[in-house]
Amino acid sequence: MKKVERPKKPLIFYYMVVLLVMILLNILLFPRLMGQEITRVDYGTFLTMLEGRDVAVVEVEQDVIYFTDTSEEPGVYATVPFNDPDLVDRLWESGCKFDQVMPKEMNPFLSFFLTFILPIVVFVAIGQLMSRALMKRMGGGAMGGAMQFGKSNAKVYIASETGIKFTDVAGEDEAKENLQEVVDFLHNPQKYQEIGARMPKGVLLVGPPGTGKTLLAKAVAGEAGVPFFSISGSEFVEMFVGMGANKVRDLFKQANEKAPCIVFIDEIDTIGKKRDASGMGGGNDEREQTLNQLLTEMDGFEGSKGVVILAATNRPETLDPALLRPGRFDRRVPVELPDLQGREAILKVHAAKVKLAEDVDFNAIARAASGASGAELANMVNEAALRAVRQGRRFVTQEDLQESIEVVIAGYQKKNKILSDKERMIVSYHEIDHALVAALQTHSAPVAKITIIPRTSGALGYTMQVEQEERNLMSREELENQIATLTGGRAAEELVFHSITTGASNDIEKATKLARAMVTRYGMTEDFDMVALETVTNQYMGGDTSLACAPETSAKIDQMVVDTVKAQHQKALKLLTDNEAKLHELSKFLCEKETITGEEFMRILEQGD
């Protein structure tokens, strides 16, 4: 998309204006400063030069006498006049030319201009410059001057040959199919009008951060070849009451003038939150006025004009119901995290811009990057390209892509982090135990890599497990196996070193959350059966939950969570005790090599079976 920008005057233009003003002031106010240099002398010197006939021309003013000498290049002199009644006779006798200059009255128009108009112009110009600088600092940019309050500040794009298309968006086939109908309507509105169908006035894109909501909106505009207005919800909120509503009016006015077009409002939850009377003044604040104006404007235009409103949010549960009713945002399009095929397609789209080795396996990378968003996958490809440059290669290898996944998940290798021999051994046992408990429970090879190299995220080591296929459902037994795997690291410390460390803090947090979800959300207990005791309040932004039950019930939930984790901890401890020889062998091997693959792990584990 090509952005339409207002032409800006070069800085030299403002310098020339200032220079012109200074020249005019010097000419009008200080004309003598533009002329010849004047030498001041005393009155006695003036009389001596008169007697010696060295004076050529004399001009007598009210407060000063100007005269020139008789040299070939006459100099200009000035002296202060005395009460000399014989001055005229002296001038006559010296033979010089003399005259008395009466004080000139300034032109009335010029006097009015210099006294009143010029100061006002100067103060207004300074105020404009300061206001523009202030608004630019506050994020208003070139549109944020004092005379631009109430303007929408929307970035306007026009279609171009290099615009974003649906082919540039991968991994969101269902969302693209939904939006393709909008594109078709903008191309062929008569086809829908003939049958009496109308397009939704608004389409709401919902999903986690980084899944490509903004990219999809630009792709719709690129496919349709119509103007694209882009503005963030936060840009409507102003410090002055009523400015947000004015911006909404201005935005829809511009959209109607350029119809057919697309208006995209990013992070609409900033202005579209549910209204209530809990705030100051009964909730009648600037944000609420802006929302009211948005609702009014969406009711005021016809979808047949070809104006389509697209909006994106990560928090659809916070939006006002009036905004989501039919006739406003009629359609909701989920833009979820990509599945295995989607991740592979996204990797290929971004990898098309870099040079790759011939043996790169995108399916393996996609399986290892389970749960990654489109933005994270793009970052992984870029990190792989940067690593290839650091290694002195001209193409990206499979190893670069594997390492980029670890960089995004766990951070860069922390080369200056030196562990003692005892700490290296503890971390080795800790990580091997995770892999060993997982392998002994599933009888498979879920482990892709085990390392004890510290990372910038704070991890002293980690175990990477890769599912062989995409999983959408988890049984109770599988969740319990996951908890047992998480507790394996602490179990090994107890078994081998007869002590515990802080290294299991992250494992403890994950195991506790998983056990609590089994009790409160998944209905995997006999005591509570299929009763939801906890609800997810923020599906796309971290999955925050709220517990709604009596204190007695809450205490019982806590006890059940403790019992669940404790049972799996004992299960992991028994598995390690039964396979202690393999535990020592694998841990020693990892401590020596620092990093081992899943194949090496399984080969040692299966020896002697």
Solvent accessible surface area in square Angstrom, and as a share of the most:
residue,aa,sasa,rsa
1,M,39,0.17
2,K,126,0.53
3,K,83,0.35
4,V,81,0.46
5,E,120,0.54
6,R,141,0.51
7,P,135,0.85
8,K,157,0.67
9,K,119,0.51
10,P,83,0.52
11,L,122,0.61
12,I,106,0.54
13,F,90,0.37
14,Y,94,0.36
15,Y,132,0.50
16,M,107,0.48
17,V,72,0.41
18,V,85,0.49
19,L,89,0.44
20,L,104,0.52
21,V,58,0.33
22,M,105,0.47
23,I,76,0.38
24,L,88,0.44
25,L,51,0.25
26,N,56,0.29
27,I,89,0.45
28,L,72,0.36
29,L,71,0.35
30,F,95,0.40
31,P,82,0.52
32,R,133,0.49
33,L,140,0.70
34,M,120,0.54
35,G,56,0.54
36,Q,115,0.51
37,E,154,0.69
38,I,58,0.29
39,T,70,0.41
40,R,161,0.59
41,V,35,0.20
42,D,92,0.47
43,Y,23,0.09
44,G,42,0.41
45,T,53,0.31
46,F,0,0.00
47,L,39,0.19
48,T,92,0.53
49,M,32,0.14
50,L,5,0.02
51,E,136,0.61
52,G,46,0.45
53,R,151,0.55
54,D,65,0.33
55,V,5,0.03
56,A,34,0.26
57,V,61,0.35
58,V,1,0.01
59,E,69,0.31
60,V,25,0.14
61,E,41,0.18
62,Q,136,0.60
63,D,113,0.58
64,V,19,0.11
65,I,0,0.00
66,Y,38,0.14
67,F,2,0.01
68,T,32,0.19
69,D,21,0.11
70,T,77,0.45
71,S,61,0.40
72,E,176,0.79
73,E,156,0.70
74,P,61,0.38
75,G,22,0.21
76,V,31,0.18
77,Y,45,0.17
78,A,0,0.00
79,T,2,0.01
80,V,84,0.48
81,P,40,0.25
82,F,136,0.57
83,N,154,0.79
84,D,28,0.14
85,P,119,0.75
86,D,71,0.37
87,L,23,0.11
88,V,95,0.54
89,D,84,0.44
90,R,83,0.30
91,L,4,0.02
92,W,193,0.68
93,E,117,0.53
94,S,9,0.06
95,G,61,0.58
96,C,14,0.08
97,K,154,0.65
98,F,75,0.31
99,D,90,0.47
100,Q,120,0.53
101,V,43,0.25
102,M,134,0.60
103,P,89,0.56
104,K,181,0.77
105,E,168,0.75
106,M,104,0.46
107,N,87,0.45
108,P,110,0.69
109,F,154,0.64
110,L,44,0.22
111,S,41,0.26
112,F,104,0.44
113,F,70,0.29
114,L,25,0.13
115,T,78,0.45
116,F,114,0.48
117,I,64,0.33
118,L,33,0.17
119,P,49,0.31
120,I,105,0.53
121,V,82,0.47
122,V,65,0.37
123,F,149,0.62
124,V,85,0.49
125,A,49,0.38
126,I,85,0.43
127,G,36,0.35
128,Q,57,0.25
129,L,113,0.56
130,M,131,0.58
131,S,26,0.16
132,R,135,0.49
133,A,63,0.49
134,L,101,0.50
135,M,20,0.09
136,K,135,0.57
137,R,208,0.76
138,M,104,0.46
139,G,66,0.64
140,G,14,0.13
141,G,30,0.29
142,A,66,0.51
143,M,62,0.28
144,G,4,0.03
145,G,6,0.06
146,A,37,0.28
147,M,151,0.67
148,Q,42,0.19
149,F,78,0.32
150,G,8,0.08
151,K,84,0.36
152,S,0,0.00
153,N,32,0.16
154,A,17,0.13
155,K,84,0.36
156,V,22,0.13
157,Y,31,0.12
158,I,72,0.37
159,A,43,0.33
160,S,38,0.25
161,E,178,0.80
162,T,120,0.70
163,G,8,0.07
164,I,41,0.21
165,K,71,0.30
166,F,18,0.08
167,T,117,0.68
168,D,65,0.34
169,V,7,0.04
170,A,19,0.15
171,G,16,0.15
172,E,13,0.06
173,D,97,0.50
174,E,127,0.57
175,A,2,0.01
176,K,39,0.17
177,E,133,0.60
178,N,55,0.28
179,L,0,0.00
180,Q,83,0.37
181,E,71,0.32
182,V,0,0.00
183,V,4,0.02
184,D,35,0.18
185,F,5,0.02
186,L,18,0.09
187,H,99,0.44
188,N,55,0.28
189,P,44,0.28
190,Q,94,0.42
191,K,109,0.46
192,Y,34,0.13
193,Q,94,0.42
194,E,148,0.66
195,I,142,0.72
196,G,65,0.62
197,A,46,0.36
198,R,159,0.58
199,M,8,0.04
200,P,17,0.11
201,K,31,0.13
202,G,0,0.00
203,V,0,0.00
204,L,2,0.01
205,L,0,0.00
206,V,3,0.01
207,G,0,0.00
208,P,17,0.11
209,P,70,0.44
210,G,31,0.29
211,T,9,0.05
212,G,21,0.20
213,K,18,0.08
214,T,49,0.29
215,L,66,0.33
216,L,0,0.00
217,A,0,0.00
218,K,49,0.21
219,A,0,0.00
220,V,0,0.00
221,A,0,0.00
222,G,4,0.03
223,E,52,0.23
224,A,7,0.06
225,G,43,0.42
226,V,12,0.07
227,P,35,0.22
228,F,0,0.00
229,F,0,0.00
230,S,19,0.12
231,I,3,0.02
232,S,31,0.20
233,G,0,0.00
234,S,63,0.41
235,E,51,0.23
236,F,0,0.00
237,V,54,0.31
238,E,35,0.15
239,M,136,0.61
240,F,94,0.39
241,V,109,0.63
242,G,19,0.18
243,M,37,0.17
244,G,0,0.00
245,A,10,0.08
246,N,44,0.23
247,K,8,0.03
248,V,0,0.00
249,R,103,0.38
250,D,23,0.12
251,L,0,0.00
252,F,4,0.02
253,K,128,0.54
254,Q,50,0.22
255,A,0,0.00
256,N,59,0.30
257,E,124,0.55
258,K,94,0.40
259,A,34,0.26
260,P,63,0.40
261,C,0,0.00
262,I,0,0.00
263,V,0,0.00
264,F,1,0.01
265,I,0,0.00
266,D,36,0.18
267,E,63,0.28
268,I,0,0.00
269,D,13,0.07
270,T,30,0.17
271,I,1,0.00
272,G,0,0.00
273,K,82,0.35
274,K,114,0.48
275,R,98,0.36
276,D,91,0.47
277,A,81,0.63
278,S,99,0.64
279,G,41,0.40
280,M,181,0.81
281,G,69,0.66
282,G,46,0.44
283,G,8,0.08
284,N,96,0.49
285,D,72,0.37
286,E,20,0.09
287,R,89,0.32
288,E,34,0.15
289,Q,54,0.24
290,T,0,0.00
291,L,2,0.01
292,N,56,0.29
293,Q,30,0.13
294,L,0,0.00
295,L,12,0.06
296,T,83,0.48
297,E,36,0.16
298,M,0,0.00
299,D,65,0.34
300,G,68,0.65
301,F,5,0.02
302,E,106,0.48
303,G,12,0.11
304,S,71,0.46
305,K,107,0.46
306,G,6,0.05
307,V,3,0.02
308,V,3,0.02
309,I,0,0.00
310,L,0,0.00
311,A,0,0.00
312,A,1,0.01
313,T,1,0.00
314,N,16,0.08
315,R,83,0.30
316,P,12,0.07
317,E,67,0.30
318,T,26,0.15
319,L,3,0.01
320,D,6,0.03
321,P,90,0.57
322,A,24,0.19
323,L,0,0.00
324,L,51,0.25
325,R,96,0.35
326,P,108,0.68
327,G,14,0.14
328,R,24,0.09
329,F,7,0.03
330,D,51,0.27
331,R,65,0.24
332,R,121,0.44
333,V,0,0.00
334,P,66,0.42
335,V,0,0.00
336,E,71,0.32
337,L,78,0.39
338,P,8,0.05
339,D,81,0.42
340,L,32,0.16
341,Q,148,0.66
342,G,7,0.06
343,R,5,0.02
344,E,36,0.16
345,A,39,0.30
346,I,10,0.05
347,L,1,0.00
348,K,102,0.43
349,V,45,0.26
350,H,52,0.23
351,A,2,0.02
352,A,87,0.67
353,K,166,0.70
354,V,42,0.24
355,K,151,0.64
356,L,57,0.28
357,A,20,0.16
358,E,187,0.84
359,D,109,0.56
360,V,23,0.13
361,D,67,0.35
362,F,29,0.12
363,N,54,0.28
364,A,19,0.15
365,I,1,0.00
366,A,0,0.00
367,R,66,0.24
368,A,15,0.12
369,A,3,0.02
370,S,80,0.52
371,G,48,0.46
372,A,7,0.06
373,S,6,0.04
374,G,12,0.12
375,A,58,0.45
376,E,74,0.33
377,L,0,0.00
378,A,29,0.22
379,N,66,0.34
380,M,4,0.02
381,V,5,0.03
382,N,78,0.40
383,E,23,0.10
384,A,0,0.00
385,A,21,0.16
386,L,80,0.40
387,R,40,0.15
388,A,3,0.02
389,V,109,0.63
390,R,143,0.52
391,Q,100,0.44
392,G,66,0.64
393,R,72,0.26
394,R,216,0.79
395,F,92,0.38
396,V,5,0.03
397,T,28,0.16
398,Q,40,0.18
399,E,113,0.51
400,D,0,0.00
401,L,2,0.01
402,Q,57,0.26
403,E,20,0.09
404,S,2,0.01
405,I,0,0.00
406,E,3,0.02
407,V,18,0.10
408,V,45,0.26
409,I,109,0.56
410,A,9,0.07
411,G,14,0.13
412,Y,95,0.36
413,Q,68,0.30
414,K,78,0.33
415,K,181,0.77
416,N,123,0.63
417,K,87,0.37
418,I,155,0.79
419,L,22,0.11
420,S,60,0.39
421,D,120,0.62
422,K,140,0.59
423,E,80,0.36
424,R,58,0.21
425,M,61,0.27
426,I,24,0.12
427,V,13,0.08
428,S,0,0.00
429,Y,17,0.06
430,H,13,0.06
431,E,13,0.06
432,I,0,0.00
433,D,0,0.00
434,H,16,0.07
435,A,0,0.00
436,L,0,0.00
437,V,0,0.00
438,A,4,0.03
439,A,4,0.03
440,L,38,0.19
441,Q,30,0.13
442,T,70,0.40
443,H,161,0.72
444,S,48,0.31
445,A,45,0.35
446,P,19,0.12
447,V,7,0.04
448,A,39,0.31
449,K,41,0.18
450,I,0,0.00
451,T,1,0.01
452,I,4,0.02
453,I,39,0.20
454,P,12,0.08
455,R,4,0.01
456,T,78,0.45
457,S,76,0.49
458,G,58,0.56
459,A,34,0.26
460,L,62,0.31
461,G,9,0.08
462,Y,34,0.13
463,T,27,0.16
464,M,19,0.09
465,Q,85,0.38
466,V,16,0.09
467,E,90,0.40
468,Q,121,0.54
469,E,119,0.53
470,E,68,0.31
471,R,87,0.32
472,N,137,0.70
473,L,154,0.77
474,M,63,0.28
475,S,48,0.31
476,R,104,0.38
477,E,108,0.48
478,E,57,0.25
479,L,10,0.05
480,E,39,0.17
481,N,33,0.17
482,Q,74,0.33
483,I,0,0.00
484,A,0,0.00
485,T,13,0.08
486,L,35,0.17
487,T,14,0.08
488,G,0,0.00
489,G,0,0.00
490,R,45,0.17
491,A,0,0.00
492,A,0,0.00
493,E,2,0.01
494,E,54,0.24
495,L,36,0.18
496,V,35,0.20
497,F,56,0.23
498,H,158,0.71
499,S,62,0.40
500,I,98,0.50
501,T,51,0.30
502,T,124,0.72
503,G,47,0.46
504,A,1,0.01
505,S,74,0.48
506,N,81,0.42
507,D,20,0.11
508,I,88,0.44
509,E,100,0.45
510,K,105,0.45
511,A,1,0.01
512,T,54,0.31
513,K,134,0.57
514,L,35,0.18
515,A,0,0.00
516,R,60,0.22
517,A,7,0.06
518,M,6,0.03
519,V,2,0.01
520,T,0,0.00
521,R,93,0.34
522,Y,98,0.37
523,G,23,0.22
524,M,38,0.17
525,T,18,0.10
526,E,160,0.72
527,D,88,0.46
528,F,28,0.11
529,D,90,0.47
530,M,172,0.77
531,V,80,0.46
532,A,75,0.58
533,L,16,0.08
534,E,17,0.08
535,T,80,0.47
536,V,64,0.37
537,T,65,0.38
538,N,19,0.10
539,Q,122,0.54
540,Y,23,0.09
541,M,80,0.36
542,G,72,0.70
543,G,30,0.29
544,D,84,0.43
545,T,56,0.32
546,S,50,0.32
547,L,70,0.35
548,A,88,0.68
549,C,46,0.28
550,A,50,0.39
551,P,109,0.69
552,E,131,0.59
553,T,34,0.20
554,S,30,0.19
555,A,63,0.49
556,K,97,0.41
557,I,0,0.00
558,D,61,0.31
559,Q,100,0.44
560,M,32,0.14
561,V,7,0.04
562,V,81,0.46
563,D,70,0.36
564,T,28,0.16
565,V,34,0.19
566,K,125,0.53
567,A,56,0.43
568,Q,17,0.08
569,H,35,0.16
570,Q,99,0.44
571,K,76,0.32
572,A,0,0.00
573,L,44,0.22
574,K,133,0.56
575,L,40,0.20
576,L,0,0.00
577,T,68,0.40
578,D,92,0.48
579,N,41,0.21
580,E,61,0.28
581,A,80,0.62
582,K,36,0.15
583,L,0,0.00
584,H,69,0.31
585,E,78,0.35
586,L,0,0.00
587,S,0,0.00
588,K,127,0.54
589,F,47,0.20
590,L,0,0.00
591,C,18,0.11
592,E,120,0.54
593,K,100,0.42
594,E,63,0.28
595,T,42,0.24
596,I,1,0.01
597,T,61,0.36
598,G,4,0.04
599,E,129,0.58
600,E,36,0.16
601,F,0,0.00
602,M,28,0.12
603,R,126,0.46
604,I,13,0.07
605,L,17,0.08
606,E,97,0.44
607,Q,92,0.41
608,G,89,0.85
609,D,144,0.75
